[in-house]
Amino acid sequence: MEVLIIKIVLAVIFTLSVAGKLSGKTESTFENAGFSPIIMYAIAVAEIVLTVGLFTRYELFAAVGLLAIIGCAILTLFLQRVKSVKYTLALLTAVLLIALLVLQIFKS
């Protein structure tokens, strides 16, 4: 049951992330990091596919892929030296993904 709750929370977080990217609200962040809008949209597509993957038999691979994306996001925030308050959701998401991975590994 706790695995399903974590997956739903992660799905909401990544859905909001994708919505921000597709609406263009995060375009300036990507440009400041030196990425083109094409990269932003590619990441949005990857987030959609991997988030859906959390609810399939490929959930382990999806969780690892999302953890890689969020890890890169944290690294980008660090390199841009943004205020620590901007790390909060990214770090929470990383913790949830790690918890999901641990639960999945011990479940199997």
C-alpha positions as CSV (number, residue, x, y, z in Angstrom):
1,M,0.0,0.0,0.0
2,E,2.8,2.4,0.9
3,V,4.4,1.7,-2.5
4,L,1.2,2.8,-4.3
5,I,1.0,6.0,-2.2
6,I,4.6,6.9,-3.0
7,K,4.0,6.3,-6.7
8,I,0.9,8.5,-6.7
9,V,2.7,11.3,-4.9
10,L,5.6,11.0,-7.4
11,A,3.1,11.0,-10.3
12,V,1.6,14.3,-9.1
13,I,5.0,15.9,-8.6
14,F,6.2,14.9,-12.1
15,T,2.9,15.8,-13.7
16,L,3.3,19.3,-12.2
17,S,6.9,19.4,-13.5
18,V,5.8,18.5,-17.0
19,A,3.0,21.1,-16.9
20,G,5.6,23.7,-16.0
21,K,7.9,22.7,-18.8
22,L,5.1,22.5,-21.5
23,S,3.7,25.8,-20.5
24,G,7.1,27.4,-20.9
25,K,7.3,28.6,-17.3
26,T,10.6,26.9,-16.8
27,E,12.2,28.0,-20.1
28,S,14.2,30.8,-18.5
29,T,15.6,28.3,-15.9
30,F,16.8,26.0,-18.7
31,E,18.2,28.9,-20.7
32,N,20.2,30.1,-17.7
33,A,21.6,26.6,-17.3
34,G,22.7,26.7,-21.0
35,F,20.1,24.3,-22.3
36,S,17.9,24.8,-25.3
37,P,14.1,24.6,-25.2
38,I,14.4,21.3,-27.2
39,I,16.2,19.7,-24.2
40,M,13.4,21.0,-21.9
41,Y,10.7,19.4,-24.0
42,A,12.7,16.1,-24.3
43,I,13.0,16.0,-20.5
44,A,9.3,16.6,-20.3
45,V,8.6,13.7,-22.6
46,A,11.0,11.4,-20.7
47,E,9.3,12.4,-17.4
48,I,5.9,11.5,-18.9
49,V,7.1,8.1,-20.1
50,L,8.9,7.3,-16.9
51,T,6.1,8.4,-14.7
52,V,3.7,6.1,-16.6
53,G,6.3,3.4,-16.3
54,L,6.0,3.6,-12.5
55,F,2.7,1.8,-12.8
56,T,3.9,-1.0,-15.1
57,R,6.1,-4.0,-14.6
58,Y,9.1,-1.7,-15.5
59,E,8.6,0.3,-12.3
60,L,12.2,-0.3,-11.2
61,F,13.7,1.0,-14.5
62,A,11.2,4.0,-14.4
63,A,12.2,4.9,-10.8
64,V,15.9,4.8,-11.7
65,G,15.3,6.9,-14.8
66,L,13.3,9.5,-12.8
67,L,16.1,9.5,-10.1
68,A,18.6,10.3,-12.8
69,I,16.5,13.2,-14.0
70,I,16.0,14.6,-10.5
71,G,19.7,14.1,-9.8
72,C,20.6,16.1,-12.8
73,A,18.1,18.8,-11.7
74,I,19.7,19.0,-8.3
75,L,23.2,19.2,-9.8
76,T,22.0,22.0,-12.2
77,L,20.5,23.9,-9.3
78,F,23.7,23.5,-7.3
79,L,25.9,24.7,-10.3
80,Q,23.6,27.8,-10.7
81,R,24.0,28.5,-7.0
82,V,20.3,29.1,-6.5
83,K,18.8,29.7,-3.0
84,S,18.5,26.5,-0.9
85,V,14.7,26.9,-0.8
86,K,14.6,25.9,-4.5
87,Y,16.2,22.5,-3.7
88,T,13.3,21.5,-1.3
89,L,11.0,19.8,-3.8
90,A,13.8,18.2,-5.8
91,L,15.4,16.7,-2.6
92,L,12.0,15.5,-1.4
93,T,11.4,13.9,-4.8
94,A,14.8,12.2,-4.7
95,V,14.1,10.9,-1.2
96,L,10.7,9.5,-2.3
97,L,12.4,7.8,-5.4
98,I,15.1,6.3,-3.2
99,A,12.5,5.0,-0.7
100,L,10.5,3.6,-3.7
101,L,13.6,1.8,-5.0
102,V,14.4,0.3,-1.6
103,L,10.8,-0.9,-1.1
104,Q,10.8,-2.4,-4.6
105,I,14.1,-4.2,-4.1
106,F,13.1,-5.6,-0.8
107,K,9.7,-6.6,-2.2
108,S,11.3,-8.8,-4.9
